[in-house]
Amino acid sequence: MKGPSKNSWEPIMTGDTTTPSYWLNWRVLLCSIWLLISLVLASILISKYECLRNSKSRSKERLKDSAGVLYEDEVWRPCLRSIHPAWLLGYRIVAFIVLVLMLILNVAVDGGGIFLYYTQWTFTLVTFYFALGSVLSMYGCYQYHNRIGARYDDERVDTEHGADGTSRNAAENSNVSNGAKGFDPSEQLHDRKIASFWGYVFQIIFQMNAGAVLLTDCVFWFIIVPFLAIKDYRLNFLIINMHSINAVFLLGETALNCLRFPWFRIAYFVLWTVVYVIFQWIVHACVSLWWPYPFLDLSSPYAPLWYSSVALLHIPCYGLFVLVIKLKHFLLSKWFPRSYQCAR
């Protein structure tokens, strides 16, 4: 057993993880059961709601009422009609640049081994989210510009055939004013397109990030730092920022965007964590290595309790973000009743 590493992120080793005795015991069996239960429940939710949404037999009217529906314009338009989509684009680009620089700096300082941590997995996913969001917002701004221009041109042609010059000029002024307010997709629901594959990927990643970021930051600040062998972790400015800036950017994105938040996609959040744990098990079965988080160590007699506790933490972490979304709907619809345009 070796002592603490010189790296701030590397804890001590507690035993040889490649021996058969490490894996062939009741602790691993119970932890495997928790993982299997999580996989089954997540699969049931996805097959019940996501597969129904993708069913070709569903009518358009039923599709509008389905839990997982997403319209194309909801991917790139802000929650307030008075905000131009370019502002959301700018926010996503800035967030992506800051996050990718933080990630590069983290790798440069501590090496590629940091990707053994759930924090870096989630941080990378958040970074990819803002990269994809920037691309979709660019496309959205292009669509927005075309729709506003086409709408103004059509209305101008109509008003040029007015009965007198006064009404024509008044109509033109009104058209310019309406054009400045922006295109309101809610006025033409029948013309709205269902989001593309990448639109749904974007929304799913948003919901995965919502739960994963809260889980990462809450576990770090409320479990690892106060209770779990903090002597083996040396906090620095970079570690603190990696466990806070992701949540800040994600909350800002949530306040600005118009994405829906169907509850059943907690399943993808659960799958994200299960894949991470299975990855850790495979790595440790092949290489004798320290565990990135003490509660993942299967040599502890409390391992099944830790695994089940972290699994149950997914519910309040995801639920807390659901409350954030509901609070956003309540406040913005109350403060800006004529401008707020998010589906509830």
Buried (B, 14 or more C-beta within 10 A) or exposed (E): EEEBBEEBBBBBBBBEBEEEEBBEEEBBEBBBEBBEEBBEEBEEBBEEBBEBBEEEEBEEEEBBEBBBBBBBBBBBBBBBBEBBBBEBBEBBBBBBBBBBEBBEEBBEBBEEBBBBBBBBBBBBBBBBBBBBBBBBBBBBBEBBEEBBEEBBEEBBEEBEEBEEEEEBEEBBEEBEEBBEEBBEBEEEEEEBEBBBEEBBBBBBBBBBBBBBBBBBBBBBEEBBBEEBEEEBBBEEEBBEBBBBBBBEBBBBBBBBBBBBBBEBBBBBBBBBBBEBBEEBBEEBBEEEBBBBBBBBBBBBEEBBBBBBEBBEBBEBBBBEBBEBBEEBBEEBBEEBEEBBBBBE
